[in-house]
Amino acid sequence: MKVITVASDINNFFVNKFLIPSCQYFDLDLVVLNPLTTWHHHKIKDQFLAYYLKGLDPDEIVLFTDAYDTLLINDFAGIIDAYHRFNANIVFSSEINCWPEPALLPIYHKIAANEDPVFLNSGGFIGKVSSIAEILHRYPESPSHILHTKYKFKSRQVRDYDENYQWSNQYYWTMVYFSQPDAIDLDKDSKLFLTLGMSVSTFDANYQEYRRVGTNSKIFTYEFDRIRDVLRTINYGKTAHLHFNNPISKHVLFELFKREQLPDWIIEILTDNHKSVGKSKTIVTMKYNEQTGAIEKII
């Protein structure tokens, strides 16, 4: 199994203090795809992932993760065991927000048979190389036509979504999920992926105060206590991937680390490098030719 991420800044603090040490601790094979290109949109991640997967064994399992706000807290055996408990080729992280477009919420209700749904989060997913590569090949562009043909959204509305969210790989994978809900499962119980962000409405209502006073803002204080308490309830092996999926949650992670208020076992993961002699990170540098659309592997 490989853990794969895309990071244009391989010297980023969060990559080097959270993602890399956590993979080293658990002897996980981390591959960092480093694109030498202007970061126009998050869909770049999928383009570079598709290119890299071509060189892997089709039966290998890969876990794809965001680079700048995540860490791993389980080993290979724990991750694989949890993955095989799902009845799907690909398992995605879930979150509490229907993002980037809240108007898509009724589709989740239909897929989930009107149960209270969770929503796809593209910051972490796992599956066989062949399954992920097949989808990326089948859908070089977002299959948003499904909104019109199956879910009866107006064509103009779909075009607006495509234009507004052409930058978003979460929108892309949401459309794939709507097209193939039997091929993708959402980790609604956080058996593998735990997202720690707040609701978009709460974030929007408090962000300006947070920008003004930072750690002294009410929302930061509340989120600091909430996330600290959530992390204290997690025991080793309960989940595998932590995602601090908004700027305030990410700042909370930084402060918890700086103040040494993370659980002791997570602090050990991030600071004990006794396993660093084993599998470590592989940097794969790539270049995107904006004129031809071709991707080139440099190193």
C-alpha positions as CSV (number, residue, x, y, z in Angstrom):
1,M,0.0,0.0,0.0
2,K,1.1,3.5,-0.8
3,V,0.0,6.8,0.8
4,I,0.0,9.4,-2.0
5,T,-0.3,13.2,-1.7
6,V,0.3,16.2,-4.0
7,A,2.3,19.0,-2.6
8,S,3.7,22.0,-4.5
9,D,5.5,23.1,-1.4
10,I,7.5,20.1,-0.1
11,N,8.9,22.4,2.7
12,N,5.5,23.2,4.1
13,F,5.4,23.1,7.9
14,F,2.4,20.8,8.1
15,V,3.7,18.3,5.6
16,N,7.0,18.0,7.5
17,K,5.6,18.1,11.0
18,F,2.5,16.1,10.6
19,L,2.0,14.0,7.4
20,I,5.6,12.8,6.9
21,P,6.4,11.9,10.6
22,S,3.1,10.1,11.0
23,C,3.8,8.0,7.9
24,Q,7.3,7.3,9.1
25,Y,6.1,6.2,12.5
26,F,3.8,3.6,11.0
27,D,6.3,2.6,8.3
28,L,3.9,3.7,5.6
29,D,5.2,4.2,2.1
30,L,4.5,7.9,1.4
31,V,4.8,9.3,-2.1
32,V,4.7,13.1,-2.5
33,L,3.9,14.2,-6.0
34,N,5.5,17.6,-6.4
35,P,4.1,19.5,-9.4
36,L,6.3,22.1,-11.0
37,T,3.4,24.2,-12.2
38,T,1.2,27.1,-11.3
39,W,-1.5,25.9,-9.0
40,H,-4.6,27.0,-10.9
41,H,-7.1,24.7,-9.2
42,H,-7.4,21.6,-6.9
43,K,-8.2,19.4,-9.9
44,I,-4.4,19.4,-10.5
45,K,-4.3,16.8,-7.8
46,D,-6.4,14.3,-9.8
47,Q,-4.4,14.9,-13.0
48,F,-1.1,14.1,-11.3
49,L,-2.6,11.2,-9.4
50,A,-3.9,9.7,-12.7
51,Y,-0.5,10.0,-14.3
52,Y,1.3,8.4,-11.3
53,L,-1.1,5.5,-11.0
54,K,-0.2,4.3,-14.6
55,G,3.1,3.0,-13.2
56,L,1.7,1.0,-10.3
57,D,0.4,-2.5,-10.0
58,P,-3.3,-2.4,-10.7
59,D,-4.1,-4.5,-7.6
60,E,-2.1,-2.3,-5.2
61,I,-4.1,-0.3,-2.7
62,V,-3.4,3.4,-2.4
63,L,-4.6,5.9,0.1
64,F,-4.8,9.5,-1.3
65,T,-4.6,12.4,1.2
66,D,-4.5,16.1,1.2
67,A,-1.0,17.3,2.1
68,Y,-1.3,20.4,4.3
69,D,-3.8,19.5,7.0
70,T,-3.7,15.8,7.6
71,L,-1.9,13.1,9.5
72,L,-2.1,9.3,9.8
73,I,-2.7,7.5,13.1
74,N,-2.8,3.8,12.2
75,D,-0.6,1.2,10.6
76,F,-0.8,-0.8,7.4
77,A,-2.7,-3.7,8.9
78,G,-5.3,-1.4,10.6
79,I,-5.9,0.6,7.4
80,I,-6.3,-2.5,5.2
81,D,-8.5,-4.3,7.7
82,A,-10.8,-1.3,7.9
83,Y,-10.9,-0.8,4.2
84,H,-11.9,-4.4,3.5
85,R,-14.9,-4.0,5.9
86,F,-16.5,-1.6,3.3
87,N,-18.5,-3.0,0.5
88,A,-17.1,-0.7,-2.2
89,N,-14.1,-0.4,-4.5
90,I,-13.3,3.1,-3.3
91,V,-14.0,4.6,0.1
92,F,-14.1,8.4,0.6
93,S,-13.9,10.5,3.7
94,S,-17.1,12.2,4.7
95,E,-17.9,15.5,6.3
96,I,-20.8,17.5,7.7
97,N,-21.0,20.0,4.9
98,C,-22.6,19.6,1.4
99,W,-19.7,21.4,-0.2
100,P,-19.0,23.3,-2.4
101,E,-22.7,23.4,-3.4
102,P,-25.4,23.0,-0.7
103,A,-28.2,22.7,-3.4
104,L,-26.9,19.2,-4.1
105,L,-28.1,18.0,-0.7
106,P,-31.4,16.4,-2.0
107,I,-29.3,14.0,-4.1
108,Y,-27.5,12.7,-1.1
109,H,-30.9,12.1,0.5
110,K,-32.0,10.1,-2.5
111,I,-28.8,8.0,-2.5
112,A,-29.1,7.4,1.3
113,A,-32.8,6.5,1.1
114,N,-33.8,9.7,2.9
115,E,-31.6,8.9,5.9
116,D,-29.7,11.8,7.4
117,P,-26.8,11.9,5.0
118,V,-23.1,12.6,5.3
119,F,-21.3,14.3,2.5
120,L,-18.3,13.4,0.4
121,N,-15.0,14.9,1.3
122,S,-12.1,14.5,-1.2
123,G,-9.3,15.1,1.3
124,G,-8.9,11.4,1.9
125,F,-9.9,8.3,0.0
126,I,-8.6,4.7,-0.5
127,G,-9.0,2.0,-3.2
128,K,-7.3,-0.2,-5.6
129,V,-5.2,1.4,-8.3
130,S,-7.3,-0.1,-11.0
131,S,-10.5,1.2,-9.6
132,I,-9.3,4.8,-9.1
133,A,-7.4,4.9,-12.5
134,E,-10.5,3.6,-14.3
135,I,-12.7,6.4,-13.0
136,L,-10.1,9.0,-13.7
137,H,-9.8,7.7,-17.2
138,R,-13.6,7.3,-17.7
139,Y,-14.2,10.9,-16.5
140,P,-11.5,13.2,-17.7
141,E,-14.0,16.0,-16.9
142,S,-16.7,16.2,-14.2
143,P,-19.7,13.9,-15.2
144,S,-22.0,16.7,-14.1
145,H,-24.5,15.8,-16.8
146,I,-25.8,13.3,-14.3
147,L,-27.5,16.3,-12.5
148,H,-29.6,16.9,-15.6
149,T,-30.2,13.4,-17.0
150,K,-30.9,11.6,-13.7
151,Y,-31.7,14.2,-11.1
152,K,-33.6,16.6,-13.3
153,F,-31.6,19.8,-12.6
154,K,-32.0,22.4,-15.3
155,S,-29.2,22.5,-17.9
156,R,-28.5,26.1,-17.2
157,Q,-28.1,25.4,-13.5
158,V,-25.6,22.6,-14.2
159,R,-23.6,24.9,-16.5
160,D,-23.4,27.4,-13.7
161,Y,-22.2,24.8,-11.3
162,D,-19.5,23.7,-13.8
163,E,-18.3,27.2,-14.2
164,N,-18.4,28.1,-10.6
165,Y,-16.7,24.9,-9.4
166,Q,-14.3,24.1,-12.2
167,W,-11.5,24.6,-9.7
168,S,-12.8,22.0,-7.2
169,N,-11.8,18.3,-7.2
170,Q,-14.4,17.8,-4.5
171,Y,-17.1,18.9,-7.0
172,Y,-15.5,16.4,-9.5
173,W,-15.6,13.5,-7.1
174,T,-19.1,14.4,-5.9
175,M,-20.3,14.1,-9.5
176,V,-18.6,10.8,-9.8
177,Y,-20.3,9.6,-6.6
178,F,-23.7,10.7,-7.9
179,S,-22.9,8.8,-11.2
180,Q,-21.7,5.6,-9.5
181,P,-23.0,5.4,-5.9
182,D,-22.5,1.7,-5.8
183,A,-18.8,2.0,-6.7
184,I,-18.0,4.5,-3.9
185,D,-18.8,4.3,-0.2
186,L,-18.6,7.2,2.2
187,D,-16.9,6.6,5.6
188,K,-19.9,7.9,7.6
189,D,-18.7,6.3,10.9
190,S,-15.0,7.5,10.6
191,K,-13.7,3.9,10.6
192,L,-10.8,5.2,8.4
193,F,-11.2,9.0,7.9
194,L,-12.1,11.5,10.5
195,T,-12.8,15.1,9.4
196,L,-12.6,17.7,12.1
197,G,-13.9,20.9,10.4
198,M,-17.0,22.8,11.5
199,S,-20.1,23.6,9.5
200,V,-19.7,26.2,6.7
201,S,-22.4,28.4,8.3
202,T,-20.5,28.5,11.6
203,F,-17.2,29.2,9.8
204,D,-18.7,32.0,7.7
205,A,-20.4,33.6,10.7
206,N,-17.2,33.7,12.8
207,Y,-14.4,34.1,10.2
208,Q,-14.1,37.9,10.3
209,E,-13.7,37.9,14.0
210,Y,-11.1,35.1,13.8
211,R,-9.2,37.2,11.2
212,R,-9.1,40.1,13.5
213,V,-8.1,38.5,16.8
214,G,-7.0,35.0,15.9
215,T,-6.5,32.7,18.9
216,N,-8.5,35.2,21.0
217,S,-11.6,34.8,19.0
218,K,-14.6,33.0,20.4
219,I,-14.7,30.5,17.6
220,F,-11.0,29.6,18.0
221,T,-11.5,29.1,21.7
222,Y,-14.5,26.9,21.1
223,E,-12.9,24.9,18.3
224,F,-9.7,24.5,20.3
225,D,-11.6,22.9,23.2
226,R,-13.9,20.8,20.9
227,I,-11.1,19.4,18.8
228,R,-8.9,18.7,21.8
229,D,-11.7,16.8,23.4
230,V,-12.5,14.8,20.3
231,L,-8.9,13.8,19.9
232,R,-8.8,12.7,23.6
233,T,-11.7,10.2,22.8
234,I,-9.8,8.5,20.0
235,N,-7.9,5.4,20.9
236,Y,-5.2,3.9,18.7
237,G,-6.7,1.8,16.0
238,K,-10.1,3.5,16.1
239,T,-9.5,5.4,12.9
240,A,-6.6,6.1,10.6
241,H,-6.6,9.5,9.0
242,L,-7.2,12.9,10.6
243,H,-8.2,15.9,8.5
244,F,-8.4,19.4,9.9
245,N,-10.4,20.6,7.0
246,N,-10.7,24.4,7.3
247,P,-8.2,27.2,8.2
248,I,-9.4,27.5,11.8
249,S,-9.3,23.7,12.5
250,K,-5.8,23.6,10.9
251,H,-4.7,26.5,13.2
252,V,-6.1,24.5,16.2
253,L,-3.9,21.6,15.2
254,F,-0.9,23.9,15.1
255,E,-1.6,25.3,18.5
256,L,-2.4,21.9,20.1
257,F,1.0,20.7,18.8
258,K,2.9,23.8,19.9
259,R,1.3,23.8,23.4
260,E,1.8,20.0,23.7
261,Q,-1.9,19.4,24.3
262,L,-2.3,16.7,21.8
263,P,-2.9,13.2,23.3
264,D,0.4,11.7,24.4
265,W,0.2,8.8,21.9
266,I,-0.3,11.3,19.0
267,I,2.7,13.4,20.2
268,E,4.8,10.2,20.2
269,I,3.7,9.6,16.6
270,L,4.8,13.0,15.5
271,T,8.1,13.3,17.5
272,D,9.5,9.7,17.8
273,N,11.6,9.1,14.7
274,H,12.8,5.7,15.7
275,K,11.2,4.1,12.6
276,S,12.5,6.6,10.2
277,V,15.2,4.2,9.0
278,G,12.4,2.2,7.4
279,K,10.1,3.3,4.7
280,S,10.1,7.1,4.3
281,K,8.9,9.5,1.7
282,T,9.5,9.4,-2.1
283,I,9.4,12.8,-3.9
284,V,8.2,12.5,-7.4
285,T,8.7,15.7,-9.3
286,M,6.4,16.3,-12.2
287,K,5.8,19.1,-14.7
288,Y,2.5,20.0,-16.4
289,N,2.8,21.4,-20.0
290,E,0.0,24.0,-20.1
291,Q,0.2,24.2,-23.9
292,T,-0.1,20.5,-24.7
293,G,-1.8,19.3,-21.5
294,A,0.9,16.6,-21.1
295,I,2.4,15.7,-17.7
296,E,6.1,14.8,-17.5
297,K,7.8,12.9,-14.7
298,I,11.2,14.6,-14.0
299,I,12.5,12.8,-11.0
